[in-house]
Amino acid sequence: MRRAPFGATRVPFLPAASIFQEVCSMYQALYRKWRPKVFSDVIGQEHITETLKKQVAEGRTSHAYLFTGTRGTGKTTCAKILAKAVNCEHPVNGDPCCQCPSCLGLESGSFLDVLELDAASNNGVDQVRALRDEAIYAPANVKKRVYIVDEVHMLSIGAFNALLKTLEEPPAYVIFILATTEAHKIPITILSRCQRYDFKRISIDTISARLSELMVAEDISADERALRYVAKAADGSMRDALSLLDQCLAFYMGQELKYENVLEVLGAVDTEVFSDFFRGIVAGDAIGLIHKLEKIIIDGRDLSQFVSDFTWYLRNLMLLQSQTDASDVLEMSEENMKLLKEDAKLTDLNGVMRYIRIFSELSGQLKNSSQKRVMVEVALIKMTQPAMEKGLNDALMDRIAVLERRMETGLEAAARAMAAGGFAAGAGALTGDNGGMTADAAIGGTQAGMGAKPKPARSEDITEVIRNWRSICNGLSMALKPILEHYTTKANGGGNKLQLIYEDATYYSMVSRQEAIDTIKQAIAAKTGLDMEIEVIHAESGTDVSQEYDTLEDICRMNIVEEDF
């Protein structure tokens, strides 16, 4: 034996296989460590596990089973438990005892009478023929020889045909368990010879409760919200939930697993961010949304995950708007529910459905796109601008809703400003143009540039004012312009006064204030150089003012050409 160098520590020689086993035994993934060993440990599939337990307890097992369902729901696990149960020497109510030599041998893999085959890599006719030829031999150590064929839909047509005869009349000691996620790809001749069991997706509550149990068993502190988000991200798969949880625990080893930690590891976004995005969409703030998206990208969030989660948030909004009480369907905390109800009041159901359609289309496009950010930005701008979509009913309804919201907001803002005694301030708030000049400032600047004092108006000058009326209105704020485009007269007993007649009491109260009258007079002076007296008249309710006065539209029909300045 070689002598160790001086000063070196002698270590016992270990074969490579032993070293590998020692390294692998140091840590085992959660989904492998906590894989169920009996039917009672399988969660969320009681409709299947109870049936299989009764079949084993009564000795009425079939020769062929087909387990189908989405990934990570327990198909292969139930197949292995069933293989142990039918060979167990002391079954307990259909469950394997996990203590007899048969159970221990099958768990350790020392018994070769239970074979698990991957049809994805062994899908040829030669492999299936070899399996068929081997099936004629009796098991060596147990009562039943069990073949578990995973992803069986990957078999070729020739392989299915080679399996068909054996599957139809197998030896009494052989059981076939076929597992697949795509049962529609299996020939009907195979399906008709199997007992089919459909594994359903596991609910969020069930997965979350199971994760909590495992955290207690592992002596790890974890936030309930964090575990619930992991359960939601798993999309009904218990194995995916354990893998995601393993990933989060590895990143924050030795620390309490919090909700914010899970969001950071999984690249997800908090609910409050979705609410902020939704409010920006309703407000039409495209630039603000681009900045918000920039922050999400800088924080390292995955855009595909963001689109998927935001679509889910919009789905919750849709359910809340379509049902008076959707709390049973929506799985969220009270504070998130309160925030969701506030967002639901900002738009109607048609608008939310349009948003869902845009983001659903975007989700499919992102899979093969190299410019994900640009596509998300385009979708956000499209959501803020319904006019970009032509010929779509929901887009048209959303455009109408946007216009209605702007009108309502404008009237309310103007009314509040007038009630506070500040007409010009209300006009500026309504237009939302913080950087533009007010009407008074614009008019004052015009007069200063002209350097002329307005001359008193005469009764015949009213025609000159009417000729330029629309141009005069264009110089005013959006709060005042639509209100002034109402009834007016040439003279009609008013002398040299311009009469403005309103039947609506709100319009009358807004225009009859001295601040509004002064603003109109300044606009007239800036356009025509006339100091025009203005009289605001409130017509009695129900009066047809078009019969007593000339409307602005009537006057404009008198071949008066509007001047543009």
Secondary structure as UniProt FT lines:
FT   TURN            6..7
FT   HELIX           16..26
FT   HELIX           30..33
FT   HELIX           39..41
FT   HELIX           46..58
FT   STRAND          64..69
FT   TURN            71..72
FT   HELIX           75..87
FT   TURN            93..94
FT   HELIX           101..108
FT   STRAND          114..118
FT   TURN            119..121
FT   HELIX           125..134
FT   TURN            135..136
FT   STRAND          145..150
FT   HELIX           152..154
FT   HELIX           157..168
FT   TURN            172..173
FT   STRAND          174..180
FT   HELIX           183..185
FT   HELIX           188..191
FT   TURN            192..193
FT   STRAND          195..199
FT   HELIX           204..218
FT   HELIX           224..233
FT   TURN            234..236
FT   HELIX           238..251
FT   TURN            252..254
FT   HELIX           259..266
FT   HELIX           271..283
FT   HELIX           286..298
FT   TURN            299..300
FT   HELIX           303..322
FT   TURN            327..329
FT   HELIX           334..344
FT   TURN            345..346
FT   HELIX           349..366
FT   TURN            367..368
FT   HELIX           372..384
FT   HELIX           386..388
FT   HELIX           393..419
FT   TURN            420..421
FT   HELIX           423..431
FT   TURN            434..435
FT   HELIX           439..450
FT   STRAND          455..456
FT   HELIX           459..461
FT   HELIX           462..467
FT   HELIX           469..474
FT   TURN            478..480
FT   HELIX           481..484
FT   STRAND          487..488
FT   TURN            492..493
FT   TURN            495..496
FT   STRAND          497..502
FT   HELIX           505..511
FT   HELIX           514..528
FT   STRAND          530..531
FT   STRAND          533..538
FT   TURN            541..542
FT   HELIX           545..548
FT   HELIX           552..556
//
